[in-house]
């Protein structure tokens, strides 16, 4: 039955079947042909996978991101970032990174960042004389900051799948790794810009321009503070924070008179479509993950790893390497749902902090979004920028190395992902 599950999954994946259906088909066939259980277990597991109050945060954060984009605040963030760092060498590259870090506090999604602000800055970089493939590669790499800096859709999914970990705790765990990711990409961009003589804007922004751009961007910058501040002060739960963020974005759009009827309708439709696809993946992955557990694959994998070593760091490195390989071939969200119940108990038995393991898993799989052959962010940037995927994949390599360095730091230094949540009392 295990062979049926695994072979069918990879066979359908190789045939180009959408990953949600590959998991559903493999799980259902293994259930029907290899067990005496009723086929009704499949829809029960699908419903159980999405029957979660914390999961309701996902559609709200998606809607908040779409509404903020619809009311034009992305351009305000871009102008603010350009005023701050646009004058340094490789200025537009640094603008790209900073905008992604700021937008990450709104969207929580790499794909939303790649299709939105990253795509805009990519076009600006190309017009300023940057190599088109490097502009695309940097835009793809910066988009991966989205799921790390809170709020994060992946953090919500991991937290509801793991005992002893709260959504708020994992949100806080992503702050330092997200900042380090931005810093590592900025260092890489500095080296590339020096090599190719990519210059910044001719004049540094004066105090007036800086203050004006900050004032225009302030409404967007306030949203992350509302989300995290409300959660930490106990005003609302992470799920309620998503609803508050959506209400804030909607109110802001009306007060600034930035909404058109068609734009508002489009934002709600896009949010509904994205939410539907996310929930479909979660439901289908729940069947597959349940079958893995039913077949005791986590236990067998744990025995295999324990036979190699029981040292905490060695186990974490093995799990990280395994996750990285999985990220090459499986899309981020389904991989997270599948791997959490499989690898989580192994990490727990080795004494690894769930917050550190969760951040390693989320960061690792997020990096997989810019690694071929299944790199969804690369596909988005390739399509938006009219770039060849092969050339884009080569250009992203130095930036990928910078992100892997941050991943290694998260593995070697537990405090990077545990200090902030522990400080605020969210220890696991």
Rosetta blueprint (number, residue, H / E / L):
1 X L
2 X H
3 X H
4 X H
5 X H
6 X H
7 X H
8 X H
9 X H
10 X H
11 X H
12 X H
13 X H
14 X H
15 X L
16 X L
17 X L
18 X L
19 X H
20 X H
21 X H
22 X H
23 X H
24 X H
25 X H
26 X H
27 X H
28 X H
29 X H
30 X H
31 X H
32 X H
33 X H
34 X H
35 X L
36 X L
37 X L
38 X L
39 X L
40 X H
41 X H
42 X H
43 X H
44 X H
45 X H
46 X H
47 X H
48 X H
49 X H
50 X H
51 X L
52 X L
53 X L
54 X L
55 X L
56 X H
57 X H
58 X H
59 X H
60 X H
61 X H
62 X H
63 X H
64 X H
65 X H
66 X H
67 X H
68 X H
69 X H
70 X H
71 X L
72 X L
73 X H
74 X H
75 X H
76 X H
77 X H
78 X H
79 X H
80 X H
81 X H
82 X H
83 X H
84 X H
85 X H
86 X L
87 X L
88 X L
89 X L
90 X L
91 X H
92 X H
93 X H
94 X H
95 X H
96 X H
97 X H
98 X H
99 X H
100 X H
101 X H
102 X H
103 X H
104 X H
105 X H
106 X H
107 X H
108 X L
109 X L
110 X H
111 X H
112 X H
113 X H
114 X H
115 X H
116 X L
117 X H
118 X H
119 X H
120 X H
121 X H
122 X H
123 X H
124 X H
125 X H
126 X H
127 X H
128 X L
129 X L
130 X L
131 X L
132 X H
133 X H
134 X H
135 X H
136 X H
137 X H
138 X H
139 X H
140 X H
141 X H
142 X H
143 X H
144 X L
145 X L
146 X L
147 X L
148 X L
149 X L
150 X L
151 X L
152 X L
153 X H
154 X H
155 X H
156 X H
157 X H
158 X H
159 X H
160 X H
161 X H
162 X L
163 X L
164 X L
165 X L
166 X L
167 X H
168 X H
169 X H
170 X H
171 X H
172 X H
173 X H
174 X H
175 X H
176 X H
177 X H
178 X H
179 X H
180 X H
181 X H
182 X H
183 X H
184 X H
185 X H
186 X H
187 X H
188 X H
189 X H
190 X H
191 X H
192 X H
193 X H
194 X H
195 X H
196 X H
197 X L
198 X L
199 X L
200 X L
201 X L
202 X L
203 X L
204 X L
205 X L
206 X L
207 X H
208 X H
209 X H
210 X H
211 X H
212 X H
213 X H
214 X H
215 X H
216 X H
217 X H
218 X H
219 X H
220 X H
221 X H
222 X H
223 X H
224 X H
225 X H
226 X H
227 X H
228 X H
229 X H
230 X H
231 X H
232 X H
233 X L
234 X L
235 X L
236 X L
237 X L
238 X H
239 X H
240 X H
241 X H
242 X H
243 X H
244 X H
245 X H
246 X H
247 X H
248 X H
249 X H
250 X H
251 X H
252 X H
253 X H
254 X H
255 X H
256 X L
257 X L
258 X L
259 X L
260 X L
261 X H
262 X H
263 X H
264 X H
265 X H
266 X H
267 X H
268 X H
269 X H
270 X H
271 X H
272 X H
273 X H
274 X H
275 X H
276 X H
277 X H
278 X H
279 X H
280 X H
281 X H
282 X H
283 X H
284 X H
285 X H
286 X H
287 X H
288 X H
289 X H
290 X H
291 X H
292 X H
293 X H
294 X H
295 X L
296 X L
297 X H
298 X H
299 X H
300 X H
301 X H
302 X H
303 X H
304 X H
305 X H
306 X H
307 X H
308 X H
309 X L
310 X L
311 X L
312 X H
313 X H
314 X H
315 X H
316 X H
317 X H
318 X H
319 X H
320 X H
321 X H
322 X H
323 X H
324 X H
325 X H
326 X H
327 X H
328 X H
329 X H
330 X L
331 X L
332 X H
333 X H
334 X H
335 X H
336 X H
337 X H
338 X H
339 X H
340 X H
341 X H
342 X H
343 X H
344 X H
345 X H
346 X H
347 X H
348 X H
349 X H
350 X L
351 X L
352 X L
353 X L
354 X H
355 X H
356 X H
357 X H
358 X H
359 X H
360 X H
361 X H
362 X H
363 X H
364 X H
365 X H
366 X H
367 X H
368 X H
369 X H
370 X H
371 X L
372 X L
373 X L
374 X L
375 X L
376 X H
377 X H
378 X H
379 X H
380 X H
381 X H
382 X H
383 X H
384 X H
385 X H
386 X L
387 X L
388 X L
389 X H
390 X H
391 X H
392 X H
393 X H
394 X H
395 X H
396 X L
397 X H
398 X H
399 X H
400 X H
401 X H
402 X H
403 X H
404 X H
405 X H
406 X H
407 X H
408 X H
409 X H
410 X H
411 X H
412 X H
413 X L
414 X L
415 X H
416 X H
417 X H
418 X H
419 X H
420 X H
421 X H
422 X H
423 X H
424 X L
425 X L
426 X L
427 X L
428 X L
